[in-house]
Amino acid sequence: MTDEEFRDRLDRHGGDLALWPADVGRDARRLLLRSVKAQAMLDEMVTMELALGQSAPDRSEDRPPSGLADRIFAAAFRLPSSDRGFDEDGDQSPRLM
């Protein structure tokens, strides 16, 4: 496996080599023993996945409550127009504060 092939596999399978197909993972581990560039690519991928929260097995506690978007939308349209920061005739530009 070359560094370029390793990068392609990282993009396809992610930074957890245990989730890669067995034969490809074996080749990747061999490459990692000899390639500093491949090691850096793996470090970068794992760091990015951790930052994005993709590597956590169960992120359900981080999800917004069910129906939150609907409640926000409904609340936004219950406000009287004068509270929205513009005059009802449209003569003034919206107030920012």
HELIX and SHEET records of a PDB file:
HELIX    1   1 ASP A    3  HIS A   13  1                                  11    
HELIX    2   2 LEU A   17  LEU A   19  5                                   3    
HELIX    3   3 ALA A   22  ARG A   34  1                                  13    
HELIX    4   4 VAL A   36  LEU A   52  1                                  17    
HELIX    5   5 SER A   60  ASP A   62  5                                   3    
HELIX    6   6 LEU A   68  ARG A   78  1                                  11    
HELIX    7   7 SER A   81  ARG A   84  5                                   4    
END                                                                             
